[in-house]
Amino acid sequence: MDNLDESGILTIFIDGPERNLLNPGVMRGLLAELKAADVNPEVKAILLTGKGAAFCGGLDLAAIRAGGDPVEFAACLAELLKEFPRLRKPVAAAVNGDAVASGGSIVAAVDYAVSLDSAKIGSYEVSVGVWPMVAQVPLIHRIGARAAMENVGSGNPLTADRAFEIGLVNAVTDSANLISITKSWLNDATRAGAAAHGRVSYYELAAMSYDEALDAALEKFAAQFR
């Protein structure tokens, strides 16, 4: 595999038209690549980044205006975003340029994110009169309703530094160090193979109430000894 390094980190590129815009074909392709990486024993972790100078500019609105079915676009986005917490392997985003609209939701959906210092991250849809019904969900889950509303409700994408301050990205750096720092997060995450057993449970528990999560965690813990 050309994009697999010696430590088992596979790089997957978001590769769409213009600023890596998302259409059903691009999203289904990404979904297939993520699923294939998850079952490949040679792959220990996944690094997601954009092709060229952008990370992802969101849904391809021009294609929708030209006759594309907006519900199909949104359904494909929802299916792609659902896949991230199901993966058994750690996944990180190297945000190599602007990650706006649905691109911001992908940043929120992965385990770790390292951003270029010049990148803008988050929703802009409100500024053009649209509420980001699907794209808002990972943002709310990652940083909470109050912090997410700062971006979603205003339609102003966050600077990389502000995204770091509120926990949307883990680190901010320059282009020379972006990939190496992102890989360092993934190398730490793959130690002893613990992610394969714990990662899916982590996101399942995060979606539960406090007491429900503790009860479920106890059951999962006990199941390891049966």
Secondary structure as UniProt FT lines:
FT   TURN            2..3
FT   TURN            6..7
FT   STRAND          9..14
FT   HELIX           17..20
FT   HELIX           24..39
FT   TURN            41..42
FT   STRAND          45..50
FT   TURN            52..53
FT   HELIX           61..65
FT   TURN            66..67
FT   HELIX           70..83
FT   HELIX           84..86
FT   STRAND          91..95
FT   STRAND          99..100
FT   HELIX           102..109
FT   STRAND          112..116
FT   TURN            117..118
FT   STRAND          120..122
FT   HELIX           125..128
FT   TURN            133..135
FT   HELIX           136..143
FT   HELIX           145..152
FT   TURN            153..155
FT   STRAND          158..159
FT   HELIX           160..165
FT   TURN            166..167
FT   STRAND          171..173
FT   TURN            175..177
FT   HELIX           178..189
FT   HELIX           191..193
FT   HELIX           195..206
FT   HELIX           210..223
FT   TURN            224..225
//
